[in-house]
């Protein structure tokens, strides 16, 4: 049994030397290290075995024999001492509307209530429940209520189309959908329930939808299938049982599924489990931000993405943190909105994305000048590599030069931060995620999987030892998990990212090395977008690549073969964009569409994406060897027509 002083030390790191010691210990004695961290969470029964693993199948099990319910670490354990502390501060889309504060006591009560609603509506442990909701506190409540009763949530971001939702509901055979009439985002209203209705035409497994009132836009409510959230809550109230016992879960039981794009067409359902994910999100949140109770923390992500799961909901709540949740967008009603929220709630820690920073930078410094940002002590960045210009602006204009920037590198699949500075401990270097957190063992490999040792090197980023927050499988298809992450290099988890390690051993992520784009910090598979474009009636084939975009990081550039198109190119472009929005969602819309008579293919029929990437980047001076192309003439045409 590890002693408590040691546990305290590993979560609260005060010097760079101490980080190095703890890191060394985490590599030499990983099981002791992780057991020490796990001790700081609430378990119904402690584990029998810390770790069992191989990366071949893969088979990774943490804290086997342990019994828990993650909501007890997030809620119940804070009630006695900190029940009146704010758990969630919610800021609505329209600043003229009232904000809401939910204390730990209130959040606990609402989660229990809604857990009982779920039970009344037939939900059981192990069921898959799809959640498609606006960024309102009820979204967090729905997520936690699923966890409370042991149902597996699958949150779908509010920007996805009916078709994308249907694919995800079918893949996991969900029986319940939780949604709202609509959502407010900036000056737009999204008719969520109507989109769900379109999706459900293809989803016979769904027996019930629970609909929250938000925009009160008219909705179709189908007898026997659709119920209102508010009515169901009233029923629970009259039943007079406000509490809901937390279902006992095995450490390795599934907690949730979250779909993410890869290099093949269909998004994968990344699976996270109860014990490991709880320990990992809580530990990384506490460690990287060196979070102290009472600090106000604001993560600008949406719960529909992994960042929101791990660092709006679960991670901060396990640590009894006060988490600000924002319904709207950074530029509404004006580009000063984020800074106004910081001012209003005296935010101490602001965690956001480079794309948001670049977008707000473009409005000039005046927007920031008259805002009181003096409450800020720590800043964070996530989602994509942060360029130096954005890093310095964030540092100077927002942090006034005295807030560390915690550039956290991680993925949906890793569950939580992997490579990240520790606030006020790790010396920073702009655009570098710096060093692995204790417990994380990165390694760079060449294309053959050989380790690239030493410093001042570049390679593909892999992880060589398991960590508790890693994905366990891809839902319904374990083989896909193996081939995607564990087959490229033997005995390593492959991240899909390229990376450089500088002379001091600091890591800088250089971007994806597979066919995944990172648009405004969101992962989009090129194959997925191509499939959607190809659905358009006059498209024969297409190829999608990324190109550098000032605000989004990467933009979507599509080369489309469309011989029988409408004579008005612009109209056809709009139709294609609309087709993509229908099939995937607005987030995947191509920024540029170039019509071509053919794609550059090798004699074996493979599209030479290298050439297309160069054209999209506007660098056609040296396209490299094109001699293996079936028809080298198409390259000239593509070059001339570049947008
Ligand atoms: C958390 C999240 C994961 C991909 C990842 C990488 C990129 C994320 C980054 C970063 C450089 C950072 N990425 N954080 N690149 N520096 N701090 O974004 O998860 O949506 O699954 O995306 O995002 O390319 O592989 P996810």
Boltz pocket constraint, residues with backbone or C-beta under 6 A from the ligand:
constraints:
  - pocket:
      binder: B
      contacts: [[A, 260], [A, 305], [A, 306], [A, 307], [A, 381], [A, 382], [A, 383], [A, 384], [A, 385], [A, 386], [A, 407], [A, 408], [A, 409], [A, 410], [A, 411], [A, 412], [A, 413], [A, 419], [A, 433], [A, 495], [A, 496], [A, 497], [A, 509], [A, 510], [A, 511], [A, 512], [A, 518], [A, 521], [A, 522], [A, 523]]
      max_distance: 6.0
